[in-house]
């Protein structure tokens, strides 16, 4: 009898399946707006020069490939906490933070959900509608129970903040609310600083635990601006989880470098949390991957490399924002029946085009333009050589 005889083949992941279709498409003019990776004007996902230089430094200095402990290195812990929370954030001196290296931001989300399932098994985790497609899978596989709050209003192309707050007032004390730190995926519609202030009050009044996923810090309005709301909340709430990814802003996609920052009520609770997270990590992947996190640590502890990285990050951000404006202007010039100005004002790599599933499939089949069925696109997949063909196709199917 086969041990696998009762297994049925599962459908492929929608985005990964779309990427496979794109690779198999032989049309030379094809455009990939689906997979969420940064691309240059040449259509490449480059290695940042600061990352290359950090790799050279590490190759010269590193003396061992021995395991790291689940908590990683003290240098990585401090560098990440300062990057996300700010150098002078009052919580850094309190001893209330615990930072662990993780297998990418995805690993941080899963590990955080495992911690919550162990500490608060009755808690419900509130997800925005919409949210990143893999949130439910990563968090649900750790045992999370879900409820939804409305987040994006397609008719206004903006955050449905009133609906969001109204839904969260129904959350019970001890529930967890997942928030995007910046550059909302998939809508590109971010919470304003005043939204973060109001949410902080709501979280405190309702007794909720914020769980912030910040995967695109620096690719929205700026490194400090993108973390301002998160930092405001962290200074005021007793407990918080922050899942950090270095895939996008350091370009370390395949290195799977990320971190989980936990804010606890006091120093003793932070130590307890660290012991549980270390045990959970040991039971999932045993020891953390080191190279990607070592590159981040090297860059953040070097003034020269940090300055170089910040310049590269600024160039990426300006390119994305410039493409948003170019797309909005080209669409507006071609089709004056619709208002495309919202495209300029969203942040990060993603936005919705508001197309039907049939229109999305027509774009793929007739025009070799690939995006997910929700019509979420990766702005970074656009360049000046394919922009006008994209616009013409969008007007044709729209």
N, C-alpha and C positions, 0 to 999 in steps of 0.2 A: 504494500500500500504506500502510495506516494505521500510524503509529509506535506507536499504543496498541492495535493490533488483537489482540495476544496477552495483553493484561491481562484478568483476570477480576475482577469486583467482589468486594471483601473484605467479610466480615461486619462490622457496626458494633461499636465498643467497647461492652462490656456495660453499663458505668455510664453512658456518654453516651447510649446507646440507651434506657436506662431513664429518663433525664431527659427525652428526647424524648417517650416514652410518657406520662410524667407531665404534661408541658405540654399534650398533646393530649387528656387526660382531662377531660371537661366536668363531672364530679361535683364539687360544691362542697365536699364534706367530705373530699376527698382529702388524704393525708398523704405527704410525701416524706421518707423516711429513708435514701435511697440516696446522693445526691451528697454529697461530703465538704466542705461549706462550713458555716461557723458561721451560725446563725440566731438572731435575737432572739425574745423572747416573741411579737412580732407577726409572726413568720415571715419577717423581712427579714434580708438580709446588709448590715448598716449600715457606713457609713464612720465610722471611729473619730474622735472629736473631736480627738484629738492629731494625727491624720493630716490632717484638714481644716486645722487651724491651721498645721501645717508647710507645707502647700500654699500658704497665704496668704503666709507668710514667703518661700517660694521665688519666688512670682510677683513679689513686690516686689524681691527682690534679684538674681534670675537675669538675666544680661546676654547670654547666648549659648546657642544650641542646637547649637553645634559638637560634633563627635564627641568622645567620651571615648576614651582608649586602652584596650586590652583589660584592663588592670589597674585601671581605674576611678580613683578619687581616693584619696589617702593618708588623708583623713579617714574615708572609708567603710571602708577596710581596717582601720584601727586600731579603729574603733567596733565593727565586727562581731567582730573577734578578741577584744576585751574583753568583749563581750556573751556570746559562746559559751564562752570559756575562763575568764572572770573577770578583774577588773581587776588582780589581783595574781598571776596565774598565772606561775610561774617561766619558762615557755617564751616568754613575750612579750618578755622582755629578751634572749633568746638569739639572735634573728635567724633562728630555724629555721622560722618560719611564712611561708607565702605565701598571700595572700587575693585572690581574683578575684571581681568581680561576675559573676553568671550570669543566664541567662534562667530565673528561678525556681529552686526546688529541683530540679526535673526537669532543667534544664539543667546544674546542678551535678553531679548524678548521672551524666549522660551524659558530661560533660567529664572527670570523674574516671575513668570507665571507659575513655575514650579514652586518657588518660594511662597507666593501668595496662596496657592492651593494647599500647602502644608500649614501655613500660619493662620489662614482664614478660609477654611473649606466651605463655609456657607456664603461667602461673599460672591456677588455677581460682578462681572467685568463688563462695563459699558463701552461699546464700540460706536464710533460715529458711522453714519450712513451718508456717503460712502467712506470707506477707509481702504488702506492698502489691501489688496486681494489676499495676501498671505498672512495677514494678522490673525484671522480666525483659525487658520490651520496651525500656526505656530503656538498660539495661546491655548487653543482647544485641545491640542495633543498633550498639553501639560495639565489638563483637567479643569480648565476654566469654564465657567457657566456664563452665558452671554445675555445681554440685553442691548438695545440700540437707542441711540439718540440721533435726531436729524442733524446733519451738519451742513450740507450744501444745497442751495436753492438754484436749480437749473434755470429757472425763469429770470432770475436776477444776476446769475453768475457770481454769487457771493455767499458768504457764510450765513446760514439760517440761525443766527445767534439767539434770537428770541425762542425759537423752537427747541434749540439745544438746551437752554437753561430751563425751559418749562419741563422737558423730559427728565432732566437730572434732579429736579425737585422731588421726583418720585423714587429716586434711589434711596436705599436704606443705609443707615449708619454702618460703616465698615465696607461698603461696596467700593469698587475700583473704577476709575474713569480713565480710559486711554486717550491721550491727547497727542497731536503731532506738534513737535517743537517749532517747526518752520517748514516752508516749502511743501505744503500738504500734497500728499500722493493719495488720490489721483487728481484732485481738482485744481491745485495751485492757489486756492483761496485760503489765506492764512488768517488766524486770529490776530486782531490788533492788540496793542499793549493795553488799551482800556478793556478789551475783552478778557485778557489775562487777569487784570485787576478784579473784574466782576466775578470771574470764575474762581479766583482765590477765595473771595468772600463766600461764594456758594459752597465750595469744597469744605471750608471751615464750618459753616452753618450746618451742613448736612452730615459732617463727619466722614467724608469720603477720602479715599487714598488716590492721589494722582499718579499715573504711570505715563511718563512722557517718552515718546519715541522721537529722537532727534537724529535723523539720518542724513541731513543735507545742510548742516550748519555751515554758513558762509556762502552758500549758493543762492540766497534770497536777496536780502537787503544789505548784508554785511555780517561779518563774524560776530560782532558785539550785538548788533541789532537783532539778529536771528535768535539769539539766546536771551534777550532782555525779558520776555514774558516768563520764560522758565525760571530765570534767576529771581524774579520778583516773587513768584510762587514758592520757590525753594526757601526763601528767607522767612516765610511766614507759616508754612505748614509743618506739623510735627513729624510727618513721615512722607516719603516719596520714593518712587523708583524712576530711574532715567536710563533708557537703553540708547547706547551711542554706537553709531556706525562710522567707520573710516573708509568705507568703500568709495563713496562719491567725492568727499572733500580732500582725500589724500590719493584717490585713484587706486586703492588697494583692493579691488574687487576679488581677485582670486586668492589673495592672502588671507581672507576671512578674518579681518581684524576689527574687533569691537570691544565694548566694555559695558558693564552694568554698574551704575552708581546707585547706592542705596542711602537714603537719608533716614536715620533712626531718631528716636526721641532723646537719646543720650548716648554717651560714650560706651556704656556697658551694653546697651541694646545693639549698637553698631558691631561690637565684637561678637555678640551672639549671632547676629545676622550673617556675619562673615563666616562663622563656623558652619552654619547651615548651608550657605551657598557653596562653600568649599566641598562639603560632603556631597551635595547634589551634583556639582560639576564632576567630582570624582566618579560618580555613578553613571554619568552620561558619556563623557569623553576622556576621563581620567586626568590628563594634564593639558594645559592650554597650548595652542600653537604660539610660537614665539616670534617668528621673523617679522610679521606685519606689525605687531605691537612694538617690537624693538625699533622699527623704522619710525613709527610715530614718536616714540620716546626720544630718539636721537634728534629728530627735527625740532621737537618742542623744547629740548634742552640746549639747543644751539641758536644763538641770536642770529647768526648769518643764515642758517637753514630756515629758521622761522620766518625771517624777512623774505627769503626767496619763495617759500611756500605761500605766504600771504599774497605776494605779487601774482603768483600763478593762479591762486584761488580767485583773486580779483579779476584777472583776465577771463577766466572761465565764467564767472558771474556776469561780467559785462557782455560777453558773447551771447549768453543765454538771453539776457534782457534785451540786447539788440535784436536778436532774432524774433523775440516776441513782438517788438515794435514793427519790424519789417513785415512779419506775417499779417499783423493787424492792418497795416497801411495798404499792403497789396490786396488783401481781401476787400477792404473798404473801397478802394479805387475800382475794383472789378464789379462789386455787388453793393450797391447803395441802398438796397432794400432791408439790410440787417445792420445792427450795431455790433461791430467787432472790437470796439475800444477796450472791452474787458480783458482781451488777451494781453494788452500792454501792462495791465495792473495786477495780474496774478504773479506769483513768485515761484522760483525754482524751475525744475525741468518739465513739469507736467501741467496739462490743462485739458479740459473737455471741449470738444468741438460741437457737441449737441446733435450729432448725426444719428440716424436710425441704424439698426443692425444691418438692414438690407443695403443702405448706402455704404457702410463700412465694408461689406463684402464685395460690393461693386467696385470700390476703390482697389481692393486687393486683386480681384479677378481681371478687371479690365485695364487698370492703370498701374499695377505692380506697387501699390502703396499700402503698406502694412501698419495696422494699428489694432488694438484690442476692440472687441465688439461694443464696448461702452463709448467708443470714440475718444478715449483718453489718448493723448499723444505725448511723446517725448520731444520737447522742443529742440533738444540738442541733436536730434536726428536730421534737422533741417540745415541746409547750407545755401549759399547764394547761387549755386549752380542748379539746385533742384527746387528752389522756392517757387518760381513762377509756374513750373509744371505742376507742383502740388496745388497751388492756388487754382489753376485752371481746372484740375480734376475735382477739387472740392466744390467749385461752382457748378460743374457739370452734374454731380450727383446730389448736390444740396437742395 
